[in-house]
Structures are given as structure tokens and as C-alpha cells.
Amino acid sequence: MADKAGPHSDLARAQTALSQARHVACLTGAGISAASGVPTYRGAGGALWDGLKVEDWASPEGYARQPERVWRWYSDRRVQLGGISPNAGHAALAEIERRIAGRGGTFTLATQNIDALHQRAGSRNVLELHGSMLRIRCCVCEHARQVGHEPIEEIPACPQCGARMRPAVVWFGEMLPQDVWTAAAEAAAECDVFLTVGTSAVVYPAAGLVEMAAATGGTTIEINLEPTPASRLVDIAIQGKADEVLPELVSGTG
Ligand code: OAD
């Protein structure tokens, strides 16, 4: 981690900002779940799947082209998730929320992740920008249901209209759920401190939350393994692992 020690270090400045904040918003991405064993999509440690980039198959067209293959990807990850636990980074964000709420403030956690690990770590005000692996929905009608970690080998048919079900996640080319997006954008625009953690900050509109927060004057802090397009926008950019930096941030924060 760069510039770790001392009262004027990036970490110390971030701790001071967080200690004084009343309204905090946070954007997380795949990097925060990396220490739990969930692979990222890009960047250091990021993986291709069967030689394909995520943009090539995580789309309505990708699902229409090869539904069984895409279904299996999500189904396998959903099953794996049953044996995975939240890490110290998730726990630290849940602790920040408890402290901010305890002094009458608000904490909004907008995540691009579909693994529900924030909720399992105790975060309460979570906005799932890209949906959840633990939900499936009909490709045609509104029918949706929760699913657990059990394997579902065959793509189920919708019990209401008979069409094919799909993971209830947001794919490339699709809109984010309007209410979820509005809440995230409001939180980013109104916060005193904005944290962006473990995201390559290249997928929009989610990445635009950093720009909104920077434009409205809150203190913006990035925690990521490597520089991203957000690094030059934020006030404080800390390079390091989320599961190491976030607990340090909390330990020095009131
Ligand atoms: P990415 O895989 O694009 O980026 C993960 C970022 O986390 C990279 O910049 C890594 O350097 C960083 N990273 C890796 N390990 C880390 C660690 N231990 N601590 C901190 N940072 C770490 O993931 P996202 O930005 O979440 O969307 O990707 C955004 C969206 O692209 C996803 O939600 C998904 C994908 O396509 C859809 O499927 C719609």
C-alpha cells in the first residue's frame, strides 16, 4: 500500500474524512470479493471465461446465442458461492455503516457485485446495481423468484408464461433497475464522503457515481489494487487490497 504511515498519509486523511462524515456513499466492485475467492472480471487476477471476455456473453444476445452455456456459468458460481464467506473488507464496510448509523448519519452501499456477500457480512442499506445471482426471472413476463445455492442443471420454464427463465442480473445493453439507480445517484450526489472500492471503474453507468460525487464536492476516496480511470478524479487514491486497507481505515476512524 502506498503512503501508509504518518498523520498526513492518504490513509490518515481518509480516516479523518470518514470520522467527520454524516452521509457516506460507497461503490464496490468485484475486487472487494477477490479475497473471498470470487474471481474478478478484469484487472490483476481477472480471468477470461472459455477465452471469452465478459462483454461477449453477459448480454441478452449472449444468452440467446448459447443459453445453456451462460446458464451454467451463473449456476456454477451460485453453487460455489455457498462455500464462500465474506472477507474482512466486507466486514469493515458493515462496521462503517453501524458507526455512521449510530451517530444519526446515512450509509448507502451501491454494489456492482451479484454475490450478496455484503448482506451476509451485515451491511443493511445495499443497492444491487447489477442484480443478484440468488434470483432468477422470466425472460418475458415479470415473474421472479429467489434461489439458493443448490445446482439447477436445466433452465427452468416460467411457471406463469412458460418462457425461459434467466439470472436476475443486469447484462450489457440493459438498463439498471430505475429505483435502485436513482437511490444510488442521490446518495453519491449528497454524500460528504464517497468510497469506491475494488472496481475497475470502466462499466457505466455505475462508474459515473464517482464522477457525480466528485462534482458535488464530497471527499472522494478510492481503494483499489491498481490505478483506474477513477484514480485521477478522486481526492485520495489508496492502492492496496480492500480486505487489508478497509479494516485499517475502520481501526483509525471514530
Ligand atoms: P472488474 O473485474 O472490472 O475490476 C475489479 C478491480 O478490482 C480491478 O481494478 C482490480 O485491480 C481490483 N482488485 C482485484 N483484487 C482486489 C483486491 N483484493 N482489493 C482491491 N481491489 C482489487 O470488476 P468490476 O469493476 O466490479 O457487470 O466490474 C464491473 C462490471 O463489469 C461487473 O459488475 C460486471 C462486469 O461486466 C455485468 O456483468 C453487467
py3Dmol code that shows the C-alpha trace and the ligand (Angstrom):
import py3Dmol

protein = """\
ATOM      1  CA  MET A   1       0.000   0.000   0.000  1.00  0.00           C
ATOM      2  CA  ALA A   2       1.359   3.444  -0.873  1.00  0.00           C
ATOM      3  CA  ASP A   3       1.904   6.223   1.633  1.00  0.00           C
ATOM      4  CA  LYS A   4       0.747   4.169   4.579  1.00  0.00           C
ATOM      5  CA  ALA A   5       2.127   5.748   7.705  1.00  0.00           C
ATOM      6  CA  GLY A   6       2.024   9.169   9.326  1.00  0.00           C
ATOM      7  CA  PRO A   7      -0.615  11.761  10.218  1.00  0.00           C
ATOM      8  CA  HIS A   8      -0.640  13.206   6.695  1.00  0.00           C
ATOM      9  CA  SER A   9      -0.723   9.920   4.857  1.00  0.00           C
ATOM     10  CA  ASP A  10      -3.535   9.077   2.468  1.00  0.00           C
ATOM     11  CA  LEU A  11      -4.875   6.598   4.995  1.00  0.00           C
ATOM     12  CA  ALA A  12      -4.860   9.180   7.803  1.00  0.00           C
ATOM     13  CA  ARG A  13      -6.630  11.740   5.584  1.00  0.00           C
ATOM     14  CA  ALA A  14      -9.240   9.145   4.661  1.00  0.00           C
ATOM     15  CA  GLN A  15      -9.739   8.255   8.341  1.00  0.00           C
ATOM     16  CA  THR A  16     -10.246  11.921   9.250  1.00  0.00           C
ATOM     17  CA  ALA A  17     -12.764  12.457   6.439  1.00  0.00           C
ATOM     18  CA  LEU A  18     -14.717   9.369   7.448  1.00  0.00           C
ATOM     19  CA  SER A  19     -14.689  10.293  11.147  1.00  0.00           C
ATOM     20  CA  GLN A  20     -16.269  13.649  10.338  1.00  0.00           C
ATOM     21  CA  ALA A  21     -18.784  12.408   7.756  1.00  0.00           C
ATOM     22  CA  ARG A  22     -22.530  12.268   8.293  1.00  0.00           C
ATOM     23  CA  HIS A  23     -23.545  10.913   4.909  1.00  0.00           C
ATOM     24  CA  VAL A  24     -21.362   8.277   3.302  1.00  0.00           C
ATOM     25  CA  ALA A  25     -21.873   6.517  -0.021  1.00  0.00           C
ATOM     26  CA  CYS A  26     -19.829   3.630  -1.352  1.00  0.00           C
ATOM     27  CA  LEU A  27     -19.472   1.876  -4.704  1.00  0.00           C
ATOM     28  CA  THR A  28     -17.981  -1.611  -4.695  1.00  0.00           C
ATOM     29  CA  GLY A  29     -16.912  -3.964  -7.460  1.00  0.00           C
ATOM     30  CA  ALA A  30     -15.519  -7.435  -7.908  1.00  0.00           C
ATOM     31  CA  GLY A  31     -12.198  -6.557  -6.216  1.00  0.00           C
ATOM     32  CA  ILE A  32     -13.781  -6.493  -2.758  1.00  0.00           C
ATOM     33  CA  SER A  33     -14.822 -10.123  -3.145  1.00  0.00           C
ATOM     34  CA  ALA A  34     -11.450 -11.253  -4.538  1.00  0.00           C
ATOM     35  CA  ALA A  35     -10.116 -12.205  -1.096  1.00  0.00           C
ATOM     36  CA  SER A  36     -13.169 -14.445  -0.631  1.00  0.00           C
ATOM     37  CA  GLY A  37     -12.135 -16.362  -3.741  1.00  0.00           C
ATOM     38  CA  VAL A  38     -14.587 -14.805  -6.211  1.00  0.00           C
ATOM     39  CA  PRO A  39     -12.704 -14.104  -9.481  1.00  0.00           C
ATOM     40  CA  THR A  40     -12.747 -10.540 -10.831  1.00  0.00           C
ATOM     41  CA  TYR A  41     -13.760  -9.740 -14.409  1.00  0.00           C
ATOM     42  CA  ARG A  42     -10.745  -7.610 -15.315  1.00  0.00           C
ATOM     43  CA  GLY A  43      -7.501  -6.244 -13.964  1.00  0.00           C
ATOM     44  CA  ALA A  44      -4.941  -8.020 -11.789  1.00  0.00           C
ATOM     45  CA  GLY A  45      -6.137 -11.586 -11.299  1.00  0.00           C
ATOM     46  CA  GLY A  46      -9.059 -11.065 -13.718  1.00  0.00           C
ATOM     47  CA  ALA A  47      -9.955 -14.041 -15.841  1.00  0.00           C
ATOM     48  CA  LEU A  48     -11.429 -14.772 -19.213  1.00  0.00           C
ATOM     49  CA  TRP A  49     -14.090 -17.457 -19.322  1.00  0.00           C
ATOM     50  CA  ASP A  50     -13.605 -20.072 -22.037  1.00  0.00           C
ATOM     51  CA  GLY A  51     -11.483 -17.478 -23.846  1.00  0.00           C
ATOM     52  CA  LEU A  52     -14.383 -15.013 -23.951  1.00  0.00           C
ATOM     53  CA  LYS A  53     -14.470 -11.512 -22.485  1.00  0.00           C
ATOM     54  CA  VAL A  54     -17.418 -10.831 -20.179  1.00  0.00           C
ATOM     55  CA  GLU A  55     -18.876  -8.372 -22.687  1.00  0.00           C
ATOM     56  CA  ASP A  56     -19.137 -11.216 -25.225  1.00  0.00           C
ATOM     57  CA  TRP A  57     -21.507 -13.382 -23.240  1.00  0.00           C
ATOM     58  CA  ALA A  58     -23.069 -11.346 -20.382  1.00  0.00           C
ATOM     59  CA  SER A  59     -25.749  -9.884 -22.609  1.00  0.00           C
ATOM     60  CA  PRO A  60     -29.270 -10.772 -23.791  1.00  0.00           C
ATOM     61  CA  GLU A  61     -27.736 -11.665 -27.166  1.00  0.00           C
ATOM     62  CA  GLY A  62     -25.107 -13.878 -25.495  1.00  0.00           C
ATOM     63  CA  TYR A  63     -27.886 -15.709 -23.605  1.00  0.00           C
ATOM     64  CA  ALA A  64     -29.996 -16.089 -26.740  1.00  0.00           C
ATOM     65  CA  ARG A  65     -26.955 -17.484 -28.616  1.00  0.00           C
ATOM     66  CA  GLN A  66     -25.847 -20.007 -26.022  1.00  0.00           C
ATOM     67  CA  PRO A  67     -28.362 -20.187 -23.166  1.00  0.00           C
ATOM     68  CA  GLU A  68     -27.163 -23.477 -21.646  1.00  0.00           C
ATOM     69  CA  ARG A  69     -23.556 -22.278 -21.503  1.00  0.00           C
ATOM     70  CA  VAL A  70     -24.368 -18.909 -19.930  1.00  0.00           C
ATOM     71  CA  TRP A  71     -26.878 -20.507 -17.542  1.00  0.00           C
ATOM     72  CA  ARG A  72     -24.183 -22.988 -16.437  1.00  0.00           C
ATOM     73  CA  TRP A  73     -21.713 -20.152 -15.723  1.00  0.00           C
ATOM     74  CA  TYR A  74     -24.137 -18.495 -13.309  1.00  0.00           C
ATOM     75  CA  SER A  75     -25.354 -21.790 -11.871  1.00  0.00           C
ATOM     76  CA  ASP A  76     -21.787 -22.974 -11.150  1.00  0.00           C
ATOM     77  CA  ARG A  77     -20.898 -19.650  -9.488  1.00  0.00           C
ATOM     78  CA  ARG A  78     -24.081 -19.685  -7.432  1.00  0.00           C
ATOM     79  CA  VAL A  79     -23.237 -23.154  -6.128  1.00  0.00           C
ATOM     80  CA  GLN A  80     -19.613 -22.113  -5.396  1.00  0.00           C
ATOM     81  CA  LEU A  81     -20.898 -19.081  -3.519  1.00  0.00           C
ATOM     82  CA  GLY A  82     -22.490 -21.403  -0.970  1.00  0.00           C
ATOM     83  CA  GLY A  83     -18.990 -22.382   0.183  1.00  0.00           C
ATOM     84  CA  ILE A  84     -17.595 -18.845   0.197  1.00  0.00           C
ATOM     85  CA  SER A  85     -17.597 -16.371   3.096  1.00  0.00           C
ATOM     86  CA  PRO A  86     -17.437 -12.579   3.226  1.00  0.00           C
ATOM     87  CA  ASN A  87     -13.945 -11.248   4.000  1.00  0.00           C
ATOM     88  CA  ALA A  88     -12.515  -8.512   6.232  1.00  0.00           C
ATOM     89  CA  GLY A  89     -13.281  -5.861   3.582  1.00  0.00           C
ATOM     90  CA  HIS A  90     -16.989  -6.674   3.563  1.00  0.00           C
ATOM     91  CA  ALA A  91     -16.969  -6.748   7.382  1.00  0.00           C
ATOM     92  CA  ALA A  92     -15.260  -3.346   7.573  1.00  0.00           C
ATOM     93  CA  LEU A  93     -17.934  -1.735   5.371  1.00  0.00           C
ATOM     94  CA  ALA A  94     -20.657  -3.232   7.567  1.00  0.00           C
ATOM     95  CA  GLU A  95     -18.866  -1.760  10.606  1.00  0.00           C
ATOM     96  CA  ILE A  96     -18.635   1.680   8.961  1.00  0.00           C
ATOM     97  CA  GLU A  97     -22.398   1.538   8.334  1.00  0.00           C
ATOM     98  CA  ARG A  98     -23.077   0.672  12.005  1.00  0.00           C
ATOM     99  CA  ARG A  99     -20.929   3.572  13.224  1.00  0.00           C
ATOM    100  CA  ILE A 100     -22.404   6.132  10.829  1.00  0.00           C
ATOM    101  CA  ALA A 101     -25.958   4.988  11.602  1.00  0.00           C
ATOM    102  CA  GLY A 102     -25.099   5.083  15.329  1.00  0.00           C
ATOM    103  CA  ARG A 103     -24.382   8.788  15.097  1.00  0.00           C
ATOM    104  CA  GLY A 104     -27.529   9.508  13.080  1.00  0.00           C
ATOM    105  CA  GLY A 105     -25.988   9.582   9.610  1.00  0.00           C
ATOM    106  CA  THR A 106     -26.649   7.543   6.477  1.00  0.00           C
ATOM    107  CA  PHE A 107     -24.557   4.935   4.716  1.00  0.00           C
ATOM    108  CA  THR A 108     -25.505   3.760   1.236  1.00  0.00           C
ATOM    109  CA  LEU A 109     -23.660   0.846  -0.313  1.00  0.00           C
ATOM    110  CA  ALA A 110     -24.130   0.566  -4.071  1.00  0.00           C
ATOM    111  CA  THR A 111     -22.549  -2.638  -5.325  1.00  0.00           C
ATOM    112  CA  GLN A 112     -21.952  -3.938  -8.806  1.00  0.00           C
ATOM    113  CA  ASN A 113     -21.481  -7.383  -7.311  1.00  0.00           C
ATOM    114  CA  ILE A 114     -24.104 -10.065  -7.678  1.00  0.00           C
ATOM    115  CA  ASP A 115     -22.742 -12.311  -4.912  1.00  0.00           C
ATOM    116  CA  ALA A 116     -24.745 -10.964  -1.911  1.00  0.00           C
ATOM    117  CA  LEU A 117     -21.592 -11.075   0.266  1.00  0.00           C
ATOM    118  CA  HIS A 118     -22.190  -7.546   1.602  1.00  0.00           C
ATOM    119  CA  GLN A 119     -25.553  -8.569   3.037  1.00  0.00           C
ATOM    120  CA  ARG A 120     -24.027 -11.721   4.519  1.00  0.00           C
ATOM    121  CA  ALA A 121     -21.358  -9.557   6.203  1.00  0.00           C
ATOM    122  CA  GLY A 122     -24.089  -7.457   7.870  1.00  0.00           C
ATOM    123  CA  SER A 123     -24.466  -4.481   5.524  1.00  0.00           C
ATOM    124  CA  ARG A 124     -28.088  -3.357   5.545  1.00  0.00           C
ATOM    125  CA  ASN A 125     -28.552  -0.488   3.094  1.00  0.00           C
ATOM    126  CA  VAL A 126     -27.312  -2.316  -0.013  1.00  0.00           C
ATOM    127  CA  LEU A 127     -28.291  -1.314  -3.542  1.00  0.00           C
ATOM    128  CA  GLU A 128     -27.636  -4.136  -6.019  1.00  0.00           C
ATOM    129  CA  LEU A 129     -26.954  -2.167  -9.192  1.00  0.00           C
ATOM    130  CA  HIS A 130     -26.426  -5.279 -11.318  1.00  0.00           C
ATOM    131  CA  GLY A 131     -28.976  -7.585  -9.665  1.00  0.00           C
ATOM    132  CA  SER A 132     -28.252 -10.808  -7.825  1.00  0.00           C
ATOM    133  CA  MET A 133     -27.117 -14.324  -8.636  1.00  0.00           C
ATOM    134  CA  LEU A 134     -29.533 -15.531  -5.980  1.00  0.00           C
ATOM    135  CA  ARG A 135     -32.588 -14.518  -8.011  1.00  0.00           C
ATOM    136  CA  ILE A 136     -33.896 -15.721 -11.355  1.00  0.00           C
ATOM    137  CA  ARG A 137     -36.573 -14.146 -13.508  1.00  0.00           C
ATOM    138  CA  CYS A 138     -38.595 -14.796 -16.614  1.00  0.00           C
ATOM    139  CA  CYS A 139     -37.174 -13.516 -19.922  1.00  0.00           C
ATOM    140  CA  VAL A 140     -40.661 -12.365 -20.940  1.00  0.00           C
ATOM    141  CA  CYS A 141     -43.028 -11.646 -18.011  1.00  0.00           C
ATOM    142  CA  GLU A 142     -42.326 -10.151 -14.566  1.00  0.00           C
ATOM    143  CA  HIS A 143     -42.173 -13.447 -12.689  1.00  0.00           C
ATOM    144  CA  ALA A 144     -39.095 -13.746 -10.453  1.00  0.00           C
ATOM    145  CA  ARG A 145     -38.020 -15.897  -7.531  1.00  0.00           C
ATOM    146  CA  GLN A 146     -35.179 -16.334  -5.043  1.00  0.00           C
ATOM    147  CA  VAL A 147     -32.877 -19.317  -5.464  1.00  0.00           C
ATOM    148  CA  GLY A 148     -30.375 -20.855  -3.070  1.00  0.00           C
ATOM    149  CA  HIS A 149     -27.001 -22.478  -3.664  1.00  0.00           C
ATOM    150  CA  GLU A 150     -28.325 -25.775  -4.996  1.00  0.00           C
ATOM    151  CA  PRO A 151     -27.421 -26.686  -8.586  1.00  0.00           C
ATOM    152  CA  ILE A 152     -30.126 -26.077 -11.192  1.00  0.00           C
ATOM    153  CA  GLU A 153     -28.947 -28.058 -14.216  1.00  0.00           C
ATOM    154  CA  GLU A 154     -31.820 -27.368 -16.623  1.00  0.00           C
ATOM    155  CA  ILE A 155     -33.001 -23.859 -17.429  1.00  0.00           C
ATOM    156  CA  PRO A 156     -36.440 -23.686 -15.776  1.00  0.00           C
ATOM    157  CA  ALA A 157     -39.536 -22.594 -17.672  1.00  0.00           C
ATOM    158  CA  CYS A 158     -41.532 -19.717 -16.194  1.00  0.00           C
ATOM    159  CA  PRO A 159     -44.451 -21.127 -14.165  1.00  0.00           C
ATOM    160  CA  GLN A 160     -46.598 -18.187 -15.318  1.00  0.00           C
ATOM    161  CA  CYS A 161     -45.990 -17.933 -19.056  1.00  0.00           C
ATOM    162  CA  GLY A 162     -43.747 -20.879 -19.957  1.00  0.00           C
ATOM    163  CA  ALA A 163     -40.899 -18.726 -21.346  1.00  0.00           C
ATOM    164  CA  ARG A 164     -37.265 -19.364 -20.438  1.00  0.00           C
ATOM    165  CA  MET A 165     -36.026 -18.141 -17.042  1.00  0.00           C
ATOM    166  CA  ARG A 166     -32.701 -16.283 -16.724  1.00  0.00           C
ATOM    167  CA  PRO A 167     -30.430 -14.982 -13.960  1.00  0.00           C
ATOM    168  CA  ALA A 168     -31.902 -11.769 -12.492  1.00  0.00           C
ATOM    169  CA  VAL A 169     -28.740  -9.827 -13.236  1.00  0.00           C
ATOM    170  CA  VAL A 170     -28.186  -6.755 -15.384  1.00  0.00           C
ATOM    171  CA  TRP A 171     -26.390  -7.599 -18.608  1.00  0.00           C
ATOM    172  CA  PHE A 172     -24.574  -5.396 -21.081  1.00  0.00           C
ATOM    173  CA  GLY A 173     -27.056  -3.423 -23.133  1.00  0.00           C
ATOM    174  CA  GLU A 174     -29.682  -3.488 -20.352  1.00  0.00           C
ATOM    175  CA  MET A 175     -30.937  -0.721 -18.089  1.00  0.00           C
ATOM    176  CA  LEU A 176     -30.212  -0.737 -14.385  1.00  0.00           C
ATOM    177  CA  PRO A 177     -33.334  -1.028 -12.184  1.00  0.00           C
ATOM    178  CA  GLN A 178     -34.584   2.577 -12.136  1.00  0.00           C
ATOM    179  CA  ASP A 179     -35.371   2.835  -8.410  1.00  0.00           C
ATOM    180  CA  VAL A 180     -32.025   1.319  -7.429  1.00  0.00           C
ATOM    181  CA  TRP A 181     -30.107   3.620  -9.751  1.00  0.00           C
ATOM    182  CA  THR A 182     -31.969   6.731  -8.577  1.00  0.00           C
ATOM    183  CA  ALA A 183     -31.207   5.914  -4.933  1.00  0.00           C
ATOM    184  CA  ALA A 184     -27.509   5.346  -5.729  1.00  0.00           C
ATOM    185  CA  ALA A 185     -27.208   8.562  -7.740  1.00  0.00           C
ATOM    186  CA  GLU A 186     -28.876  10.588  -4.967  1.00  0.00           C
ATOM    187  CA  ALA A 187     -26.587   9.090  -2.342  1.00  0.00           C
ATOM    188  CA  ALA A 188     -23.492   9.856  -4.464  1.00  0.00           C
ATOM    189  CA  ALA A 189     -24.590  13.434  -5.074  1.00  0.00           C
ATOM    190  CA  GLU A 190     -25.479  14.148  -1.438  1.00  0.00           C
ATOM    191  CA  CYS A 191     -22.695  12.416   0.499  1.00  0.00           C
ATOM    192  CA  ASP A 192     -19.844  14.012   2.456  1.00  0.00           C
ATOM    193  CA  VAL A 193     -17.585  11.040   1.742  1.00  0.00           C
ATOM    194  CA  PHE A 194     -17.676   8.719  -1.255  1.00  0.00           C
ATOM    195  CA  LEU A 195     -15.696   5.484  -1.268  1.00  0.00           C
ATOM    196  CA  THR A 196     -15.023   3.497  -4.430  1.00  0.00           C
ATOM    197  CA  VAL A 197     -13.608   0.061  -3.680  1.00  0.00           C
ATOM    198  CA  GLY A 198     -12.359  -2.784  -5.876  1.00  0.00           C
ATOM    199  CA  THR A 199     -13.814  -1.652  -9.168  1.00  0.00           C
ATOM    200  CA  SER A 200     -12.051  -1.062 -12.483  1.00  0.00           C
ATOM    201  CA  ALA A 201     -14.436   1.922 -12.899  1.00  0.00           C
ATOM    202  CA  VAL A 202     -14.968   1.274 -16.596  1.00  0.00           C
ATOM    203  CA  VAL A 203     -18.545  -0.031 -16.669  1.00  0.00           C
ATOM    204  CA  TYR A 204     -21.198   2.682 -16.893  1.00  0.00           C
ATOM    205  CA  PRO A 205     -23.481   3.933 -15.534  1.00  0.00           C
ATOM    206  CA  ALA A 206     -22.093   2.583 -12.211  1.00  0.00           C
ATOM    207  CA  ALA A 207     -18.671   4.173 -12.767  1.00  0.00           C
ATOM    208  CA  GLY A 208     -20.421   7.529 -13.223  1.00  0.00           C
ATOM    209  CA  LEU A 209     -21.250   7.590  -9.491  1.00  0.00           C
ATOM    210  CA  VAL A 210     -17.626   8.558  -8.769  1.00  0.00           C
ATOM    211  CA  GLU A 211     -17.917  11.492 -11.177  1.00  0.00           C
ATOM    212  CA  MET A 212     -21.205  12.592  -9.549  1.00  0.00           C
ATOM    213  CA  ALA A 213     -19.661  12.531  -6.079  1.00  0.00           C
ATOM    214  CA  ALA A 214     -16.524  14.353  -7.251  1.00  0.00           C
ATOM    215  CA  ALA A 215     -18.621  17.029  -8.961  1.00  0.00           C
ATOM    216  CA  THR A 216     -20.691  17.783  -5.875  1.00  0.00           C
ATOM    217  CA  GLY A 217     -17.794  18.340  -3.528  1.00  0.00           C
ATOM    218  CA  GLY A 218     -17.719  15.395  -1.136  1.00  0.00           C
ATOM    219  CA  THR A 219     -14.363  13.849  -0.254  1.00  0.00           C
ATOM    220  CA  THR A 220     -13.779  11.010  -2.693  1.00  0.00           C
ATOM    221  CA  ILE A 221     -11.604   8.031  -1.757  1.00  0.00           C
ATOM    222  CA  GLU A 222     -10.564   5.112  -3.943  1.00  0.00           C
ATOM    223  CA  ILE A 223      -9.245   1.804  -2.628  1.00  0.00           C
ATOM    224  CA  ASN A 224      -8.055  -0.478  -5.419  1.00  0.00           C
ATOM    225  CA  LEU A 225      -5.211  -2.828  -6.189  1.00  0.00           C
ATOM    226  CA  GLU A 226      -4.108  -0.729  -9.155  1.00  0.00           C
ATOM    227  CA  PRO A 227      -4.836   2.691 -10.694  1.00  0.00           C
ATOM    228  CA  THR A 228      -8.132   3.035 -12.602  1.00  0.00           C
ATOM    229  CA  PRO A 229      -9.788   5.833 -14.583  1.00  0.00           C
ATOM    230  CA  ALA A 230     -11.333   6.940 -11.249  1.00  0.00           C
ATOM    231  CA  SER A 231      -7.899   7.468  -9.657  1.00  0.00           C
ATOM    232  CA  ARG A 232      -7.357  10.867 -11.222  1.00  0.00           C
ATOM    233  CA  LEU A 233     -10.858  12.052 -10.201  1.00  0.00           C
ATOM    234  CA  VAL A 234     -10.686  11.214  -6.523  1.00  0.00           C
ATOM    235  CA  ASP A 235      -9.169  13.238  -3.684  1.00  0.00           C
ATOM    236  CA  ILE A 236      -7.419  10.252  -2.124  1.00  0.00           C
ATOM    237  CA  ALA A 237      -6.341   7.157  -4.064  1.00  0.00           C
ATOM    238  CA  ILE A 238      -5.048   4.296  -1.943  1.00  0.00           C
ATOM    239  CA  GLN A 239      -3.526   1.336  -3.726  1.00  0.00           C
ATOM    240  CA  GLY A 240      -3.864  -1.928  -1.854  1.00  0.00           C
ATOM    241  CA  LYS A 241      -6.100  -4.865  -1.113  1.00  0.00           C
ATOM    242  CA  ALA A 242      -9.596  -3.977   0.053  1.00  0.00           C
ATOM    243  CA  ASP A 243      -9.503  -6.672   2.726  1.00  0.00           C
ATOM    244  CA  GLU A 244      -6.381  -5.058   4.229  1.00  0.00           C
ATOM    245  CA  VAL A 245      -6.983  -1.326   3.658  1.00  0.00           C
ATOM    246  CA  LEU A 246     -10.647  -1.177   4.766  1.00  0.00           C
ATOM    247  CA  PRO A 247     -10.003  -2.724   8.226  1.00  0.00           C
ATOM    248  CA  GLU A 248      -7.122  -0.237   8.690  1.00  0.00           C
ATOM    249  CA  LEU A 249      -9.415   2.590   7.661  1.00  0.00           C
ATOM    250  CA  VAL A 250     -12.002   1.497  10.235  1.00  0.00           C
ATOM    251  CA  SER A 251      -9.476   0.980  13.014  1.00  0.00           C
ATOM    252  CA  GLY A 252      -8.468   4.645  12.840  1.00  0.00           C
ATOM    253  CA  THR A 253     -11.991   6.007  12.388  1.00  0.00           C
ATOM    254  CA  GLY A 254     -14.353   7.193  15.084  1.00  0.00           C
TER     255      GLY A 254
END
"""
ligand_1 = """\
39
OAD
P -13.522 -5.666 -12.557
O -13.118 -7.091 -12.627
O -13.695 -4.917 -13.825
O -12.459 -4.848 -11.676
C -12.005 -5.339 -10.444
C -10.990 -4.344 -9.904
O -10.639 -4.777 -8.600
C -9.690 -4.258 -10.716
O -9.367 -2.896 -10.924
C -8.663 -4.960 -9.821
O -7.377 -4.364 -9.917
C -9.234 -4.697 -8.452
N -8.876 -5.694 -7.426
C -8.586 -7.009 -7.564
N -8.365 -7.580 -6.375
C -8.508 -6.613 -5.435
C -8.411 -6.557 -4.016
N -8.127 -7.645 -3.282
N -8.640 -5.365 -3.404
C -8.920 -4.272 -4.117
N -9.010 -4.239 -5.459
C -8.828 -5.397 -6.119
O -14.841 -5.616 -11.656
P -15.991 -4.514 -11.618
O -15.414 -3.146 -11.682
O -16.868 -4.868 -10.484
O -21.134 -6.311 -14.843
O -16.736 -4.809 -12.971
C -17.866 -4.057 -13.279
C -18.871 -4.888 -14.012
O -18.255 -5.490 -15.151
C -19.406 -6.072 -13.249
O -20.434 -5.740 -12.344
C -19.933 -6.948 -14.333
C -18.781 -6.838 -15.303
O -19.120 -6.972 -16.599
C -22.024 -7.006 -15.550
O -21.935 -8.220 -15.715
C -23.115 -6.165 -16.087
"""
view = py3Dmol.view(width=600, height=400)
view.addModel(protein, "pdb")
view.setStyle({"model": 0}, {"cartoon": {"style": "trace"}})
view.addModel(ligand_1, "xyz")
view.setStyle({"model": 1}, {"stick": {}})
view.zoomTo()
view.show()
